[in-house]
Amino acid sequence: MDTVPDFNSSELWVIRTTLKERYGQDIEIQLADSEVKLDSSHLEPTWCPTVYWEVKPVAFVILKTAPERYRSQFFYSETEFYDTGIDEYDNLSDCVTTLLKMQADHEVQRKLEPQKN
């Protein structure tokens, strides 16, 4: 099984800086590992370094799947989770920025849905 390198200090700086720009304050991030099946040709899942944070009521994750390769998701619960529609990024800044934009757009839609009835 291949080992994916941990997030380095530069990558963590990109995430923290982007979050501070978005929210106007420092957001606590947590480092974790996630077991992920990277593609259908791999039988075994791979452990991927993960950055996790919450801005209630939503949680976010960015997984590092290889050197300079990232995936992202945001979720409200175990059954309500979303991605950006892009399988993998080769630029972490694009990954974080797109994730935040998609979640903000989704939040607007969530607030409009009850008004449609």
Secondary structure, 3 states (H helix, E strand, C coil): CCCCCCCCHHHHHHHHHHHHHHHCCCCCCEEEEEEECCCCCCCCCEEEEEEEEEECCEEEEEEEEECCEEEEEEECCCCCEEECCCCCECCHHHHHHHHHHHHHHHHHHHHHHHHHC
